[in-house]
Amino acid sequence: METPNAAEHPATAPANAPEPAPVRFDTKIAVLLREDLETWQRLNVTAFLVSGIGTEIPEVIGEPYADADGNDYLRMFRQPVLVFEGTKETLTAAHGRALSRGVALSVFTSDLFATGNDRDNRAAVRAVGRDQLDLVGMAVYGPKNAVDKIVKGARMHP
């Protein structure tokens, strides 16, 4: 009987094999949510916000997944998504810092809870000036230190 190749079957690697080095990223994906959202709103807003990053920045998407039975699954982010929360004022300040740093940014305003499609969502955001946006969430992607500065004052989502 032939011995399985550990490179092809990592689960069968010898017990004394060295652990691979942890993967470190010099970039960060962060979502910042307004703290007064309902649970369903937090989940919905997060899903919408990160979809913008995944579609515009292909390098954040990893390789496809497959299980041992050969079923294929969609690609996902190659790195963690950190979720934060803060007050309306925290979100407004973070939005300004994100714009000034020129990082990739997606926004979700309170108006989008009343719309039912992408066209109306875009129209709702376009109808309001930057300083009047009633932000309930935003997602940013960029260099780790820039993203850390953008979400300063927010706390990790519980």
Secondary structure, DSSP 8 states (H G I E B T S, - for coil): -----TTT-GGGS-TTS--------SEEEEEEEETT--HHHHHHHHHHHHHHHHHH-GGGB---EE-TT--EE---BSS-EEEEEE-HHHHHHHHHHHHHHT-EEEEEEGGGGG--SHHHHHHHHHTS-GGG--EEEEEEEEEHHHHHHHTTT-EE--
